[in-house]
Amino acid sequence: MKMALAEINGYQMHFEVFGDDGAPALALIHGGLGGGDGARDTINRQAGTLSEAYRCVFYDRRACGGSDTPDEGYGMANCARDLRELLDHLGISKAHILGSSAGGPIAMQFALDHPDLTDTLILINTMTYSQEAQREVRRQELRRLQERIADVGRSAAVEQALSDRFPQMGSDDPERFARIAAENLARIDGIAATQQAYLDIGDSLESRLSELRMPTLVVHGDADSRIPVECGRSLASGIAGAELHVIAGAEHGLMTNEAAGETQRIILDFLRRVSASRTQAAAN
C-alpha cells in the first residue's frame, strides 16, 4: 500500500494505492458533497478484496478527507482533471473508472473527456444531476446551510448539517462526529463550493450520455432514499449497452453499507466478464 500527499492539479491531494503495480488499474471516486472522511470508508470496505486483482487508486477529492481545500476548481471538468493528473503522477495510462454517488458525475466527465484512458465505467448509486427534483433537493441543502450560517454561525451550522446527513453519528460515535464537524468547519467554503458545482452541472452530462461507448456498469439499490433508483434506471438507459443491476432492499451507500459485499461481487463479475470477452475477441 502506498499513501501519499502530493501536489496534483494545483492542490495537495491525499491518495492511497493498493495492489500490484502491474495489475490493471481501478480508480475509485468517493461520494459526498464536500467534507467528511473522503475515501476512508470505501477503502476500509473495498480495498482488501479489490486489490487482489487490481491496482486500486483511492483519493480524497477537494475539501474532503486528507486533501486540501483550495479556493476554486470544484467544477466537474476540473475535478476530472484532478483524476487525470493523479493517474499521470502514478504512471497509469488506462484505468477502470468507478464513481460512487457524488463521484459518479466526475467519473462520467472523466470518461467523456478521456475515453482513451477509460477502460470501463462503473457508476454506483449515482445520477447525472439533471433531474429537476433532485437538483431542488440540493438547492435546498445549500440554501439551508447558508441560512444557518447567517442565523447561528458557522460552527453550529456545520454541526446541524452533519446531523442532517448522518442522524445517528452524534450518538453512535460522538468522537468521530466532533472530529468531522471541526474539520468541516475549517473547509466550509469548499463544501459550499462543491455543492454549487453540482448544481451547475445542469444537463451537461445528461445530454452527452450517448457519447459514452466503453463497457459500463450501473448499480443501484431500490430502497435508495438519497438518489432514487429511477435515477439509476434512467442513467443506464441513456448509455448504449450499459448493464444495470438493482439490489433489492439496498439503501444509498452501496460501497460501504450492508450491501457492500454484493456490490463488490457485481463489480468483480462485470470486470471479469469484460476481460474474458476481450480475450476471446482477440483470439478470434
N, C-alpha and C positions, 0 to 999 in steps of 0.2 A: 504494500500500500504506500502510495506517495501522497503526502499532504503538503500544500504549499500556499503561500500568499504571493501573488505576482502582479505586476502592472500589466493589465490587459485592457486594451481599448480605452485608456485614459483613467482607469480607476484600479484600486487594489482589490483584486478578486481572490477569494478563498476557494480552493478547489482540492478535490481528492480523487485519486486514480487507483482502481483496484484491478487485479488480474494481470495476465502475462502481456508483455509489450507486443508480442507477435500475434495476439488474438484479435479477432475482428472487434472494432471499436463500437461501443454503445454509449452515446452521450445522453444523460438524463437531466431534464429541466424541471425543477420542482415548481410547485404551485404557490399560492398565496399572493395577495396584492400588497406586498411590501412587509417588512418587519419579520418577526419570528425567527425560528432557528434555521431557515433556509433548507438545505438538502439533508439536514441531520436525521430526521425521522425516516426519510426514504433510504438513506444509507443503512441505518440500523435494521430495516426490514428487508432490504433487497440486495445489498452489496455482496453478502456472503455467497449466495447461490448464483446470482447472475455473473459474478466474476469468475466462476468456474469455467465458463465457456467464452466470456467476452472481456475485453479491456474496458471497464466501466469508468466513465468520466462523470463525476458529480461536481457541481459548482454552485456557489451561492450567488444569486442574482443581485443586482444593485439594491442597496438598502435592505439586504437580507443576511441573516446568519453572520458569518465572519468576514463578509465583504464590506467595503467602504460604502458611504452614502454620498455619491457625487452630487453636485448641484444640478446637473442636467443629464440628458442622454437616456431617458426612460422609454422613449418610443420604440415600437416593435422593430423597426428596421435597425436601429442601433443596438437593441438587445440581441437581435440575430447576429449582428456584427461582433458582439461580445463573445458569442459561442464560436464564431468563425475564427476569431483571433486566438481564442483558447486552444482550439484544435491545431492551429498553425504553431502555437507555442509548444504543443506536445508532439509535433511532427506527425499528426494524423491527417491523412489525405482524404479519407472517406469514413463515414460512420453511420450506424443506425441512429436515428434521432427520435428520442422519446420525450414527449411533453405531457405533463400531468396538470390538470386544472388550468391555472393561470400560466403554466408553462406551455400549454398547447398552442396558443397563438404565436409564441416565439418559435416553437418547432415548425409551425406552418409557414411562418415568414422566412425562416431559415431554408426550408425546403423549396420555397418559391424563388428565393434569391440565389440559392446554391444547389440546384438539382443534381449537379455533377458530384457534389460532396455528400449527398444524402442517399445512403444505401437503401434504407426503408424508413417509413414514417409511422410512428406509433403514438396514438392520441388517446389519452386516458382521462375519463370523466371531464371533458373539456368542450369548448364551443368556439365559434368564430367571433363572438361578442357583437354580432349584427342584430340579434333578436331584440326588438324594442323593449319587451317586457323585462328581459334580463338586464338591458342597459339601464332601465329605470331603477331597478334594484340597486345597481352600483352607483347611480347618481344620488340616490337617497343615502347610501352609506357615506359617500364623500360629503354630501351636504350636512349630514348628521355630525360627522367629525368636525367640520368647520364651525358648525353652530355650537358644539360643545366646547371647542377651544375658546370661542368668544364668551360663552356663558360661565364655564367653570375652570378654565385654564387648561394648559397643555397636559399637565400630569394627570389630572382627573379624567380628561377626555380620552387619553390613551388607555387608561385602566378600563373605562367604560367600553371602549371599542374592543378591547381584548376580551372582556367578559361577554360581549355580544357574540363574538365569533366562536369562543370556546367557553361556554357557560359553566362547565364543570372544573375547569383548570384551577380556578382560585381556591376551591375546596379540596380537590383531589391532590393538587401539587402546588401548594402556596409558594414554595421557594422558586419553582420554575416560573410561576405567574409573576412574582415580584421581579425576577431577573429579566424576563422578556419585556415587561412593562417599562423597566428602566432603560433597556436597550432601544425599545420602540420610541420612547420619549426623545432619545438623542437623535433619532433618524426620522422624526415625524414628517419633516418636509419631504424626504424621499418617499415616504409612504403615500403622502398626498399626491406627489408627482406620479407615482406608479398607478394609483387609482385613476388619475386623469388620463394617463397614457392609454389605459384600456378603454376608457370612454371614447377616446379619439380614434380608435380602430375603425369605427363605422362599418362600412361594407367592404373595406379594403381587402379583407381575406375572403369573405363570402363570395365576392364577385370573381375571385381568381381560383376557386377550388378546382375547376375543370383543368387547370394547368398542372395540377399535381398528378404525375404519371408513375411515380415509384410505388412499389408494393406498400399498401397502407393498412394498418390495423386500427380499429376504433373499439374501445372497451368502455362500457358504461354500466352503472348499477341502476336497476329500475326503481329503487327507493331513494334515489339521489335528491335531497332537499335543497342542495346548493345550486346545482346545474341540472335541471330536469332531463330525464332520459330522452325526451323528444329532441333535445339539442344534439345528443349523440347520434340519434337516428338521422336527423337532418344532415349532420356533418358527413356521415358515411354515404348518404345518398348523393351528396354533391361531389364526391371524389370517385372517379372512374375505377371500378374494380376493388374498392375498399371493402375490407372484411369487417363485419360488425359482430361483436359479442356483447350480449346483455346479461349481466349477472343478476339473477333473481334475488330480491331482498337486500341488495347491497346499497349502502349509503355512499355519500361522497367521501373521497379519500381512499380510492382503491389501492394505491401503492403502499398504504400504511395501516389500514384498518383491518377488520376481521376478514375481509375478502382479499387481503394482500397475497396470500398463498395461491388462491385460484387465479388472481390477476397475473401473477408471476408465471404460472403454468401456461396460461393462454399466450403470454408474450413469448416464452421459450418455444412453445409449439409452433407459433407463427414463424419465428426466425428459423427454426429447423426446416420447416416446410419450404420456405423461400430459398434457403440454401440448397436443399435437395433438388428443387425444381431447376435451379440454375445449373447445378452439377449435371443433371440429366440433359438439359438443353445443350450444354457444352459438349457432352459426349455424343449427342446426335449430330 
